Amino acid sequence: PRRAGVGRAPLPSSAALLLYLIPTASSGSMIRGLVSRATGLAAVRATSRAASATASAMAPSATGGTSAMMRHVPPSIVTAMGTQSRGYASSTPRAVTVVFVEASDGTRHEVEAEVGSSLLDVAHDNDIELEGACGGELACSTCHVVLSEEWFEKVGELSPVSEEEEDMLDLAWGLTDTSRLGCQITVTEALDGIELIIPDED
């Protein structure tokens, strides 16, 4: 039977019990477990914050469209990137204007010629009567054309006359001092607007 005036000691709270048990843990495993868990949670939070910061830096801003990361790129690199992009665009071959004039009746054929092709190919692509019997193999003179002195000099700087071409030109009808073979003239942007006469062989 219970004695009067004597009560049981109150049970310790959970926190008090924990504080009592921690010092008595001989192996210290409980302390290490708590520290490890706290450290792990801190690392996870730090990683999450770092990932969010990186995503924000790389995302374009709502006003200027330039990310914080790109704002730290040296201007020289940005300029080089822009120059390279423009370089690709400008490297695409463009067409220039070439005018063929038939000596027989003065008919003019103004056509577009792709840079890099020969004048013989340009004529054939546009159904212009410039024979080229050898197919541009420098084995005949049937693609003989006559240039003005101004265009003759400019063409000579870009596509010089070879000895083989001179040998074939000696066989051409109506040879002049400014004669060339159409198969030996390569179209460049510098030849934009060139005019050449197709001699009348009749």
DOTILO-107516 format. One record per residue (C-alpha): residue in three letters; residue number from 1; x negated, y negated, z negated. Coordinates in steps of 0.001 Angstrom, whole numbers, plus 500000, padded with zeros to 6 digits. Layout:
residu=ALA	num=NUM	east=X	north=Y	up=Z
...
***
This chain:
residu=PRO	num=1	east=500000	north=500000	up=500000
residu=ARG	num=2	east=498935	north=496436	up=500786
residu=ARG	num=3	east=497653	north=494400	up=497925
residu=ALA	num=4	east=499347	north=491093	up=497384
residu=GLY	num=5	east=497418	north=488043	up=498537
residu=VAL	num=6	east=495028	north=490054	up=500644
residu=GLY	num=7	east=495567	north=489862	up=504395
residu=ARG	num=8	east=493797	north=491382	up=507335
residu=ALA	num=9	east=491128	north=489311	up=509046
residu=PRO	num=10	east=492408	north=487756	up=512297
residu=LEU	num=11	east=491283	north=489418	up=515538
residu=PRO	num=12	east=488606	north=487458	up=517380
residu=SER	num=13	east=489615	north=485634	up=520570
residu=SER	num=14	east=488405	north=486847	up=523965
residu=ALA	num=15	east=485850	north=484041	up=524217
residu=ALA	num=16	east=484530	north=484726	up=520752
residu=LEU	num=17	east=484322	north=488416	up=521492
residu=LEU	num=18	east=482352	north=487689	up=524668
residu=LEU	num=19	east=479901	north=485472	up=522798
residu=TYR	num=20	east=479508	north=488220	up=520225
residu=LEU	num=21	east=478907	north=490933	up=522785
residu=ILE	num=22	east=476396	north=489055	up=524967
residu=PRO	num=23	east=473615	north=488838	up=522361
residu=THR	num=24	east=474113	north=492436	up=521362
residu=ALA	num=25	east=473731	north=493837	up=524859
residu=SER	num=26	east=470434	north=495616	up=524596
residu=SER	num=27	east=469787	north=496023	up=528306
residu=GLY	num=28	east=470813	north=492522	up=529297
residu=SER	num=29	east=472748	north=493962	up=532269
residu=MET	num=30	east=475829	north=491931	up=531456
residu=ILE	num=31	east=473886	north=488646	up=531512
residu=ARG	num=32	east=472204	north=489521	up=534770
residu=GLY	num=33	east=475537	north=490414	up=536328
residu=LEU	num=34	east=477100	north=487105	up=535342
residu=VAL	num=35	east=474121	north=485097	up=536590
residu=SER	num=36	east=474019	north=487042	up=539854
residu=ARG	num=37	east=477706	north=486424	up=540503
residu=ALA	num=38	east=477385	north=482703	up=539794
residu=THR	num=39	east=474350	north=482444	up=542063
residu=GLY	num=40	east=476147	north=484289	up=544863
residu=LEU	num=41	east=479158	north=481969	up=544719
residu=ALA	num=42	east=476902	north=478908	up=544838
residu=ALA	num=43	east=475061	north=480274	up=547886
residu=VAL	num=44	east=478334	north=480967	up=549719
residu=ARG	num=45	east=479573	north=477435	up=549039
residu=ALA	num=46	east=476269	north=475918	up=550210
residu=THR	num=47	east=476327	north=477962	up=553447
residu=SER	num=48	east=479914	north=476926	up=554145
residu=ARG	num=49	east=479078	north=473247	up=553657
residu=ALA	num=50	east=476052	north=473518	up=555977
residu=ALA	num=51	east=478129	north=475181	up=558719
residu=SER	num=52	east=480789	north=472481	up=558491
residu=ALA	num=53	east=478170	north=469729	up=558726
residu=THR	num=54	east=476590	north=471339	up=561831
residu=ALA	num=55	east=479944	north=471686	up=563573
residu=SER	num=56	east=480771	north=468049	up=562858
residu=ALA	num=57	east=477420	north=466885	up=564236
residu=MET	num=58	east=477797	north=468810	up=567486
residu=ALA	num=59	east=481416	north=467853	up=568124
residu=PRO	num=60	east=481996	north=464744	up=570327
residu=SER	num=61	east=483274	north=461718	up=568478
residu=ALA	num=62	east=486781	north=460436	up=569089
residu=THR	num=63	east=485559	north=457008	up=570238
residu=GLY	num=64	east=482370	north=457349	up=572227
residu=GLY	num=65	east=482216	north=461044	up=573030
residu=THR	num=66	east=478591	north=461246	up=571865
residu=SER	num=67	east=477745	north=463644	up=569059
residu=ALA	num=68	east=475645	north=462685	up=566067
residu=MET	num=69	east=473055	north=465226	up=567167
residu=MET	num=70	east=472765	north=463676	up=570657
residu=ARG	num=71	east=472251	north=460248	up=569131
residu=HIS	num=72	east=468951	north=461530	up=567764
residu=VAL	num=73	east=467693	north=462800	up=571158
residu=PRO	num=74	east=464801	north=460611	up=572423
residu=PRO	num=75	east=465888	north=458229	up=575237
residu=SER	num=76	east=463162	north=459603	up=577532
residu=ILE	num=77	east=464717	north=463074	up=577429
residu=VAL	num=78	east=468214	north=461704	up=578065
residu=THR	num=79	east=466894	north=459728	up=581040
residu=ALA	num=80	east=465102	north=462789	up=582440
residu=MET	num=81	east=468289	north=464848	up=582151
residu=GLY	num=82	east=470241	north=462214	up=584068
residu=THR	num=83	east=467575	north=461932	up=586739
residu=GLN	num=84	east=467497	north=465699	up=587182
residu=SER	num=85	east=471279	north=465822	up=587577
residu=ARG	num=86	east=471177	north=463077	up=590196
residu=GLY	num=87	east=468327	north=464900	up=591888
residu=TYR	num=88	east=470469	north=467979	up=592421
residu=ALA	num=89	east=473252	north=465915	up=593891
residu=SER	num=90	east=470976	north=464013	up=596256
residu=SER	num=91	east=469196	north=467177	up=597475
residu=THR	num=92	east=472317	north=468302	up=599329
residu=PRO	num=93	east=471700	north=467927	up=603117
residu=ARG	num=94	east=473809	north=465179	up=604653
residu=ALA	num=95	east=474783	north=464448	up=608234
residu=VAL	num=96	east=473329	north=461630	up=610323
residu=THR	num=97	east=474563	north=460098	up=613557
residu=VAL	num=98	east=472973	north=461107	up=616872
residu=VAL	num=99	east=473942	north=459676	up=620259
residu=PHE	num=100	east=473405	north=461668	up=623470
residu=VAL	num=101	east=473674	north=459647	up=626692
residu=GLU	num=102	east=474162	north=461400	up=630029
residu=ALA	num=103	east=471992	north=459682	up=632630
residu=SER	num=104	east=474283	north=460787	up=635465
residu=ASP	num=105	east=477256	north=458630	up=634493
residu=GLY	num=106	east=476324	north=456917	up=631237
residu=THR	num=107	east=478713	north=458975	up=629108
residu=ARG	num=108	east=477882	north=458632	up=625423
residu=HIS	num=109	east=478395	north=461430	up=622916
residu=GLU	num=110	east=478171	north=460226	up=619303
residu=VAL	num=111	east=478013	north=463237	up=617011
residu=GLU	num=112	east=477149	north=464162	up=613430
residu=ALA	num=113	east=473904	north=466127	up=613012
residu=GLU	num=114	east=472952	north=468075	up=609922
residu=VAL	num=115	east=469575	north=467216	up=608452
residu=GLY	num=116	east=467070	north=470010	up=609150
residu=SER	num=117	east=468508	north=471153	up=612479
residu=SER	num=118	east=466899	north=470535	up=615881
residu=LEU	num=119	east=468351	north=468156	up=618464
residu=LEU	num=120	east=468824	north=471134	up=620766
residu=ASP	num=121	east=470986	north=472871	up=618171
residu=VAL	num=122	east=472927	north=469656	up=617580
residu=ALA	num=123	east=473684	north=469418	up=621313
residu=HIS	num=124	east=474845	north=473040	up=621512
residu=ASP	num=125	east=476961	north=472719	up=618366
residu=ASN	num=126	east=478817	north=469822	up=620000
residu=ASP	num=127	east=479162	north=471338	up=623512
residu=ILE	num=128	east=476776	north=468834	up=625082
residu=GLU	num=129	east=475057	north=469846	up=628320
residu=LEU	num=130	east=471459	north=470273	up=627169
residu=GLU	num=131	east=470401	north=473657	up=628503
residu=GLY	num=132	east=467549	north=475013	up=626398
residu=ALA	num=133	east=467178	north=478195	up=628448
residu=CYS	num=134	east=464535	north=479721	up=626136
residu=GLY	num=135	east=466682	north=479236	up=623035
residu=GLY	num=136	east=464286	north=476768	up=621469
residu=GLU	num=137	east=461247	north=479053	up=621661
residu=LEU	num=138	east=459090	north=476414	up=623393
residu=ALA	num=139	east=458911	north=478482	up=626572
residu=CYS	num=140	east=460651	north=476112	up=629005
residu=SER	num=141	east=461389	north=472419	up=629568
residu=THR	num=142	east=465163	north=472546	up=630035
residu=CYS	num=143	east=465911	north=470662	up=626804
residu=HIS	num=144	east=463981	north=467639	up=628065
residu=VAL	num=145	east=465259	north=464305	up=626701
residu=VAL	num=146	east=464067	north=460699	up=627048
residu=LEU	num=147	east=463794	north=458297	up=624125
residu=SER	num=148	east=463322	north=454572	up=623850
residu=GLU	num=149	east=459801	north=453463	up=622913
residu=GLU	num=150	east=460936	north=452588	up=619397
residu=TRP	num=151	east=462525	north=455965	up=618757
residu=PHE	num=152	east=459665	north=457767	up=620505
residu=GLU	num=153	east=457176	north=456312	up=618032
residu=LYS	num=154	east=459369	north=457061	up=615010
residu=VAL	num=155	east=460006	north=460637	up=616146
residu=GLY	num=156	east=456272	north=461098	up=616797
residu=GLU	num=157	east=455529	north=460219	up=613167
residu=LEU	num=158	east=458003	north=462829	up=611888
residu=SER	num=159	east=457646	north=465527	up=614584
residu=PRO	num=160	east=454318	north=465052	up=616388
residu=VAL	num=161	east=453910	north=466365	up=619927
residu=SER	num=162	east=451965	north=469625	up=620023
residu=GLU	num=163	east=449768	north=470823	up=622873
residu=GLU	num=164	east=452305	north=473547	up=623655
residu=GLU	num=165	east=455085	north=470969	up=623981
residu=GLU	num=166	east=452915	north=468810	up=626252
residu=ASP	num=167	east=452275	north=471839	up=628493
residu=MET	num=168	east=456026	north=472453	up=628797
residu=LEU	num=169	east=456781	north=468767	up=629384
residu=ASP	num=170	east=454454	north=468847	up=632410
residu=LEU	num=171	east=457063	north=471102	up=634025
residu=ALA	num=172	east=460008	north=468815	up=633223
residu=TRP	num=173	east=461894	north=467000	up=635968
residu=GLY	num=174	east=461878	north=463212	up=635649
residu=LEU	num=175	east=459083	north=463143	up=633064
residu=THR	num=176	east=458443	north=459776	up=631393
residu=ASP	num=177	east=456007	north=458420	up=628827
residu=THR	num=178	east=458683	north=458775	up=626136
residu=SER	num=179	east=459864	north=462273	up=627022
residu=ARG	num=180	east=460267	north=464980	up=624385
residu=LEU	num=181	east=461780	north=468440	up=624122
residu=GLY	num=182	east=464958	north=468496	up=622064
residu=CYS	num=183	east=464032	north=471805	up=620420
residu=GLN	num=184	east=460912	north=470224	up=618919
residu=ILE	num=185	east=462630	north=467301	up=617203
residu=THR	num=186	east=463898	north=468021	up=613714
residu=VAL	num=187	east=466723	north=465855	up=612397
residu=THR	num=188	east=465883	north=463835	up=609285
residu=GLU	num=189	east=467654	north=461005	up=607518
residu=ALA	num=190	east=465159	north=458610	up=609120
residu=LEU	num=191	east=466621	north=459478	up=612544
residu=ASP	num=192	east=470107	north=458262	up=611652
residu=GLY	num=193	east=471479	north=456473	up=614735
residu=ILE	num=194	east=468920	north=457825	up=617216
residu=GLU	num=195	east=469852	north=457651	up=620899
residu=LEU	num=196	east=468422	north=459955	up=623560
residu=ILE	num=197	east=469034	north=460258	up=627272
residu=ILE	num=198	east=469690	north=463560	up=628983
residu=PRO	num=199	east=468055	north=463203	up=632454
residu=ASP	num=200	east=470085	north=463856	up=635586
residu=GLU	num=201	east=468439	north=466732	up=637430
residu=ASP	num=202	east=470571	north=466458	up=640584
***
